[in-house]
Structure formats: C-alpha cells, structure tokens
C-alpha cells in the first residue's frame, strides 16, 4: 500500500524542515512502508519554498503550486495526484 503525506505549507520556513525530517525518519525506519511526502507550497512570502526544495534535493521530488487558496484546496490537489 502506498501512503502519501500531503503538507500544505504557508509561511512555514521555521517549522517545515524539522517536520519533514521527522516524517522522513519515521517512514525510512519502516522500510516496508511505501510512503511519499508531498509538500504544497501555498503562496508563501518567506523561505518556505526554499526549505522544501532543499529537503527535496536530499530526498526526492518537489512540485510547485502557485497562489494561496487554502489548505482544503491544496489537500484536494495533492490527493488528485495519488493513484
């Protein structure tokens, strides 16, 4: 079973890195779990996107979304990507 963790992020430069590291460590410790972390940068005006890209460079893939439309919209967008 594949698990996708969707994280809508708006101006989360200080909290995003520790959260991503904790998620990654949790799922990497359970190698039997097929998991991905999807960060949806939601129109942030701080360094949130830079933090997400740096994490993605060390792990996998990052996709960019434009504009702030609310967490619900961003979760649905992320969920549409999950097969």
N, C-alpha and C positions, 0 to 999 in steps of 0.2 A: 504494500500500500504506500502511495506517495503522499507526503504531508507537505503542504505549503503554508508557511507562516507569513502573513501579509501585515506589514508595518507601515501605516500611513504616517508620514513624518512632516511636521510643520514646525520650523524653528526649533529643532531638537539637537543642535550641534553638541551640546554638553552631555546629553543623556543617550544619544544614539549609539556611539561607539561602545560603551560598557554593555548596553543591552544586546547589541549584535554579537559581541564576544561571548556573552553568557548563552545566548541561543546557540551559537555555533559550537561551543564547548559541550553543551547538553546533547545536541544531536550527533556530534562527532564521537562522543563517548558511547553512543548507541549505534554503532555502525550498521546494525541490521535495519535501522530506520532510514527509509529513503525520503529525505527531507530537503526542502529548499527554503530560503528566506528571501522574500520579495519585499524590497523597500520601495515605497511610492513616495517620492519627494513631492510634497504638496504645496508648491509655490513659496517655499521658504525664502526669507530675506537674509538669513545668516549662512553659516558654513555647513548646513545640514547635507546638501548635495555633495560637497567635497568629502565629508566624513563617510558618506555612503559609498562614494566612488573608491575611496582609499580602501575601505573594507572589501568591496567587490574585487578590487585588483588583487587582493591577497586570497580571495576565496573563489568567486565565480563570475557572475554576470549582474549587471545593474541596468535598469531601464528607466528612462526619464519621462515624467509626466509634466505637462505644463499647467500652471494656474492652480489656485486653491479653490476646491469645490466641495470640501467637507469630507470627513472621514468615511461616511457611508458610501459616497460615490467612489472614493478611492478603493475601498474594500471590494465593492462590486466589480470595478475594473480589474483588480487583481484576481478575483475569483473567476472572471471570464477567461483568464489565461490558463487556469488549471484544467487539465483534460478530464 
